[in-house]
């Protein structure tokens, strides 16, 4: 993940302008100049909003959620697979072969892993940009 490109992409979307910077300082100066067009009260409101969004992302971080639960999910699915490894027991509940059942469970776990990885990457990118924008806001508000 290229952090500069990520911040640049988010800044372009956030400010609806075409920023063509090649350094963090240049991008920071561009964002500061765009933010200076706002009133101080709007900037303070923006800062509070960004701080709350950062806090929300940190509190509801999907990595912490999944690290505690994915092992539990895998264990439960393994126990279910062992219980249903007896073909007659499996056929009583579900009309499918054990191989199909294990493939279904494995596919479900892979789907969970991939989806949570994508969510985790998105949260990290959001957090990175919000902290950069907060830094730019702090520069203006300290002046």
Rosetta blueprint (number, residue, H / E / L):
1 X L
2 X L
3 X H
4 X H
5 X H
6 X H
7 X H
8 X H
9 X H
10 X H
11 X H
12 X H
13 X H
14 X H
15 X H
16 X L
17 X L
18 X L
19 X L
20 X L
21 X L
22 X L
23 X L
24 X H
25 X H
26 X H
27 X H
28 X H
29 X H
30 X H
31 X H
32 X H
33 X H
34 X H
35 X H
36 X L
37 X L
38 X L
39 X L
40 X H
41 X H
42 X H
43 X H
44 X H
45 X H
46 X H
47 X H
48 X H
49 X H
50 X H
51 X H
52 X H
53 X H
54 X H
55 X H
56 X H
57 X H
58 X H
59 X H
60 X L
61 X L
62 X H
63 X H
64 X H
65 X H
66 X H
67 X H
68 X H
69 X H
70 X H
71 X H
72 X H
73 X H
74 X H
75 X H
76 X H
77 X H
78 X H
79 X H
80 X H
81 X H
82 X H
83 X H
84 X L
85 X L
86 X L
87 X H
88 X H
89 X H
90 X H
91 X H
92 X H
93 X H
94 X L
95 X L
96 X L
97 X L
98 X H
99 X H
100 X H
101 X H
102 X H
103 X H
104 X H
105 X H
106 X H
107 X H
108 X H
109 X H
110 X H
111 X H
112 X H
113 X H
114 X H
115 X H
116 X H
117 X H
118 X H
119 X H
120 X H
121 X H
122 X H
123 X H
124 X H
125 X H
126 X H
127 X H
128 X H
129 X H
130 X H
131 X H
132 X H
133 X H
134 X H
135 X H
136 X H
137 X H
138 X H
139 X H
140 X H
141 X H
142 X H
143 X L
